[in-house]
Amino acid sequence: MRDNSVTLVGNLVDDPELRFTPSGVAMAKVRFAVNRRYQSGGEWQEETSFFGGTLWREAAENAAESLQKGMRVIVTGSLEQRTWETQEGDKRSTIEVRIDDIGPSLRWATATVTRTPRTGGGFGDGGGRPQQAAAPVARDEWGPDEAPF
């Protein structure tokens, strides 16, 4: 288990944005809002935090096909800080969720699940477990036509 793991429950603020890397790997950008309601001085207060995250491969395609703006979702993953420099030379950074899993919350809704067929040969490692695709390579610099988002 990772030391840096989070589980967030919130509502999608956009439909998942599906894209493909130049090598054909699917990736989806997901943005969601998490509300926090608390009592302060006898009055209820509410704060909203906005988070973004990225899904890869089949999970990205499944999310883009299954999830829509406004849906309540449960997101698990880890936090990552991304930094860059603007064209003006200003340094910027953001915290994003590297999403391991996402799905609809069933607290106030129902969902129909359709299993997608496995790709890549199934149980090809001889140990009775499905092969897991390699994680994408982390890069700081992207070409002009391959920036993920």
N, C-alpha and C positions, 0 to 999 in steps of 0.2 A: 504494500500500500504506500502511496505517496505521502510525504510529509505535508505537502501543499495540496490538500483536496478540499473542494467546496461543493455544496449542494445548494442550489438556489431555486426558488419557486417564484415565477412571475408570469407576466403576459407578454406575448410577442408584440412588438411595436411595428414590425414590418413582416411581410412574407419572407421566408428564408431566401437569400440571394445565391443561386447556384451558378458556379463558374467552373471552368476547367483549366488546369495548368497547361502549358505548351506540350507536356508529355501525356496529357489526357487524364490526369488524376482529378477526380471531382472534389470540389470544396464548396462549402456553403457558409456564408456569413449570416449570423443570427443576432438580432438585437432584441432585448427584452427589458421590461421594467419590473422592478421589485418594490412593492409598497411595504412600508413599516408603519404600523399604527400603535400609538402609545398614549398614555395619559400623563399630562403634565399640569400640575396645579388644578386638578379637577376637570380639566378640559381635554378632550381627545385631540391629538395632533396626528398628522400624517405626513410622511416623507416618502419620496419616490427616488430610487436610484436606478440609473440606466446602465446596462452592461451589454457588451458585445462579445461574441465568441465565434469560433470557427470549428466546423466539422469537416472531416475528410472521408473520402472514398464512398463506400456504400451508405454509410450513415448520412453523408451529405445529400445524396440522391434521395434517400428515404425521407429525410426531413423536408426537403423541398417539395416532395410529392404529397406528404401527409399533413404538414403544419401550415397554418395560415395566421395572418395578422389577427391579434385579439385573443388567440387561444392561450389558455393557462397551461404552462409547461413546467416540468421539473428538469433541471439541468444539473449534471454532475461533471466535474472536471477539475482542472487546476488553474490557478491564476498565473498569468505571465505578464511581465512588463515589456513593452515594446518601445524603443526609442528611435528617433530619427531627427534629421536636421532639415529645416525648410530651405527653400531656395534663397531666402534672405539671411540664412545662417543661424536662425533661432533654433534652439534645441526644444524638442517636444517629446512627450512620453504619454503612454496610456496603459491602463491595466485591462487585460482581456481575459476571457475564460477559454482555455483550450478544452473544448468539450469532448468528454469521453462518451457521454450518453445523454439523450434528450427524449422526452416523451410527453404526451398530454397528461395533465393532472386529472384524476378521476374523482376528485372531491365533489365537484358540482357538474360533472359531465360524464358522458359515456364515450367509448371509443370502440371501433371495430378494427381488429388486428388482422392483417394479411401478411403471412410470412413470405419473404422474397427468396427466390432460389439462390443457393450458394454459387459463387463463382470461383474460379481459380483451382479447380480440381478437387475440392472437398477435403477428404481425410488423407492428404498426400504425404504426411510426415511419418506414417507407419505407426504412430503411437495412439491412434484412435481420436486424435484431436484435430480440429480444423486448422489449416495453416493460417497464420495471421500475417497480413500484409505489413511490410516495413513502414515505419512512421515516415512522414515527409521530412526532408532535410531542412533544418532551420537555416534561413538565410537572412542577412541584413539588407542586401542590395538586390533589387529586381530590375530587369530590363524594362524599357518603356511599355512593351506590349505584354508583359507577364506579371505586373504587380498584382498581388492577390486581391486587394481592395483599396 
